[in-house]
């Protein structure tokens, strides 16, 4: 695997492991308890993260199956990525409801099932990254609603950023359980 891809993948894996270790002590009721009506439980947030990665994987696999349709991602995307990261870091974005299919989370889940599902998605991602040819690295393999064409590096960065947002959300729920 490309060294940069390996580093990004390793960061995703360590983030996932840390999060799962944080919630491992919760019983199934705590895991599935919504902090407020219309707010997701910890299990639903994790399910959402898994769904988001699933759709990124589907997109990457589809685009890789049509290499002739791929195009090189230009510098403008890097500028858009930088601006998006700054907006998120500075919390300038309003709370956003998850779009369509990414909001279709289960009402009830067991941590073991979530872990297994997430591990399977990550294994698929790892295999894709291990088999990715160098000439694909600067191509438009994935996208975001605000940035329609991104490289695999940028896509992994979006996955990490999305994870970080929801990790904070989970931390707030955990802090509320301690009160």
N, C-alpha and C positions, 0 to 999 in steps of 0.2 A: 504494500500500500504506500502511496505517496506520503512522505513524512508530514507534510502540513495536514493532509486529510487524517492521518493517524492521530495527530495532536488534537484536532477538533473532535474526532470520534472519542478519544480518551477523555476529553473534558466532558462530553455528553454523558459518557458512562459513569464517570466519578460523580457528576451532579445527580444522576439518577440514583446511584447507590446511596449517597448521602441523604437524599430525600426519603428513600424507602427505609433507611435506618431510623430516621426521625419519626416515622409513623408506625414502625413495627410494633411498638408497645400498645398501640390502640386496639381496643376490642372492636368487633365488627359494628356495634352500635355507634361508637364514637366515630369510627371511620365514615359511616354513612349518615351521620347527623348533620343536617343543614344548619348553619349558624343562624340563619334568618330565613323566613319564607322568600322564595325566588332567588336564593343564593345557593351556590353549589356546595356540597359536602366535600371533604377531602377526597373521598373515593371518586366523586364525579369530576373533580379537577384532574386527578390522575388519569381517569378515563378519557377526558378531553385531550390531555397531552398525548396519550397513545393514539387517539383518533387523528390528531393533527399530524403526527409522524407517519401514520398509515397513508394519509392522503399525499404527503410529500413523496413517500416511497412509490406510490402508484404513478405519480406524475413523472418522477425520475425514470422509472422503468419504461413508461410509455414513450418518453422523449428519447431515451437511449435506443429504443427499438426502431426509431426512425432517424438515424444519424444524418441522412441527407437533408432533413428539415431543420437541423440545428444551425444556429448562427453564433458567431463570436459575440460575447457580451462586451459592450463598450465601456469607456471610462465614466460616462454619465451615470451608470448604475452604481459605481462606487461612491459617487457624490450623493446619490439618492439614499444609499445604504447608510452613509455617514449621517445624513440629516435625520433619517428615521431613528437611528440609534440615539442621537442627541435629544430628539423629541421624547423618546421613551425614557431616557435617563433623567431628563429634567421634569418628567411627569407632566408634560404639556398636553398629553392626549386625554380626551375624555374616556370614561369607562366605556368599553366597547362590548356589545353582546357578541358572543361567538356566532359566526355565520353558519347558516343552514346545517349541513351535515356534521359540522364540528360541535354543534350544540346538542346533538342527539346522544346524550350520555345516559348510561343506565341509572335507574333510580336506586339500585342496591347492588353492591359488589363486595366480594371478599378480596382481601389484599393478595392472597396467593394467586387468584385468577388474574388480577391486574398485573402482578409481577410476571407471570408466565406470558401473558399477552405482550407486555412491553419487551420482555427478553426476546420473544420471537421477532418482533419488529426490528429490534436492534441487531439481531443476528442477520436479518435480511439486509439491513443497511450496511453492516460490516462486509458482507459478501459483495454487495454492489461496489463499495469503495475499494475493496481488495482487487476487484476485476476491472476497475475503471482504467481505460487507456489514457495515456498522457494527453493525446489530442482532444480529449473530451473535457479537460479541466477548465478551459476558458469558454465553454459553450453554455448556452441557455438551457440548462438541465432542470431548473425549477423556477418557481415564481412565488410571489406574494401578492395579495390584492392591490397593494400600492406600487409594487415593482414587478411588472410582468415577466421580465427575463433576468435570471440570476445564474451565476456559476454555482457549482456544487459547494465551493467554499462559502459563498454568500448564503446559500441555502442552509448549510449547517450552522452558520452564524445566526440566522433567523430562528432555527429550532432552539438554539441555546438561549437566545434572547426571550423567546416565548416561554421557555421553561423557567427562566429567572423571574419573569413577571408572576407566574403562577406559584412559584416557590414562595414568594413574598406573601401571596394570598393564603397559602397553606400555613405559613408561619403565624399570620394573624389569627387564623382559626385555632391553632395550637395554643397561642398565647391566651385566647379567650377561654379555652378549656381549663387553664390553670387558675383563672380568676374565680 
